[in-house]
């Protein structure tokens, strides 16, 4: 069996992982202890991120013809790849957070939703909250005015229903009765 035939299943595996990926991040993992690597893999797995170490030539072959082909310049030295198809910012966020504890972990670059970012760009991507956090913030901001309105209405109901908004309406009604009625054009005598 030729070497190419042995390597093709690995290329196919990488291709399958990146097929529906929203983001792919490359890291240099040199210097991590076994404990740190195990903890990193566990954290990424919990975030729904696929994390694997592949040969650069196999990743180059799998990335060819995709948005991730732009990562080719970053495929030098030992490289691990973090792939997410659910949350585009998850790999960058988890890797960046982990790099604070393990200074040997270095983010090389990545592609997020079709755009190539270097290490600094990935750091800014990592600062974006997760989709769930953003949705909860949005719902909280939408719910706040409704909650405040309900609270005011409840306070008014507790005071017996009398509010300042009813007084102007009561005063406006007699004023409308006192105003002289205007003649309609149909009632005016013809000259």
Secondary structure, 3 states (H helix, E strand, C coil): CCHHHHHHHHHHHHHHHHCCCCEEEEEECCCCCHHHHHHHHHHHHHCCCEEEECCHHHHHHHHCCCHHHHHHHHCCCCCEEEEECCCCCHHHHHHHHHHHHCCCCEEEEEEECCEEEEHHHHHHHHCCCCHHHHHHHHHHHHHHHHHHHHHHHHHHHHCCCCCHHHHHHHHHHHHHHHCCCCCCCCCCCCC
